[in-house]
């Protein structure tokens, strides 16, 4: 009997040793997980917002592959196309739940999925904020290019598309909370910018914007009025040529789509046709005085769109200063694309250019008509210069 009892004792001792080993291994794994969690909390939740941003900027290459949110097409009446994809700076990732249902204040780094924001990562202490700056216009003066250039700055966040909140009654009636949910997630020290060029010409917009934020900063980008009008005509003609056959265009739309710029810009008696929208929109003075009746002059910066095309950096320096941002956008962020004929953008991980709808070739316009229009606009331009306290030096013939 003793040998059998000894065998059972030895077997029981081995079983107990095995169980003790498993418990020790499980305990070590648990302690390791708790240690990793504590380190993570120190790294991410213990940092200030600025520290988190610095960490993100130091790892741009790792994050940039995720920043592939699809662009929201611009409204044909709101200023044209978009750049493809984001260059970074948006701090949200998305893929199966609507991001509007997600809490605005996040406690941890996480990935999400939703139909509004796809492929973005959100970090702690970010939330959707009403914009502190609006690009209010002018249509066909480079509003999209300006927004994408500013988005190169690490302290700038941008709405993905033209929201048209203040200029469309159906959107405005949905309220500020609806508008806020259209904004990107951002850190408190970042500036959120939205652009809808039709804000500039819509009478109700200035008062509505002031009701949202009386201290908002406004960016107004302008170009030489006749060049802007020809660009507007070119886009409208392009849209007419590619419009869906259903519903059919009206007779007036068909007629305008087939007529030359000269025929539309001048009446049969040879006088300037200010009923033609591309020309009336170029009367900047007539729209700007509404804004300056509501906002102080120091809240609005006039951006020279012609200079932005020729050499972006000086104009962007002025905007950085206006928005209270440290100068971060430089010549290293641009390269000239000789095929397209304009500057494209570059950051540490990617290059990107305006879409093909940008930089359309303008039709040849009779020089005599151009001269006549410039002489007509010269008086109106001077009123604009006096209003903004800035002479943009546009040609008078």
Secondary structure, 3 states (H helix, E strand, C coil): CHHHHHHHHHHHHHHHHHHHHHHHHHHHHHHHHHHHHHHHHHHHHCCCHHHHHHHHHHCHHHHHCCCCCCCCCCCCCCCCCCECCCCCCCCCCCECCCHHHCCCCCCCCEECECCCCCCCEECCCCEECCCCEEEEECCCCCHHHHHHHHCCCCCEEECCCCCCCCCCHHHHCCCHHHHHCCCCEECCCCEEEEECHHHCCCCCHHHHHHHHCCCCEEEEEECCHHHHHHHHHHHHHHHHHHCCCCCCCCHHHHHHHHCCHHHHHECCCCCECCCCHHHHCCCHHHHHHHHHCCCCHHHEEEEEHHHHHHCHHHHHHHHHHHCCCCCCCCHHHEEEECCCCEEEEECCCCEECECCCCCCCCCCCCHHHHHHHHHHHHHHHHHHHHHHCCCCCCCCC
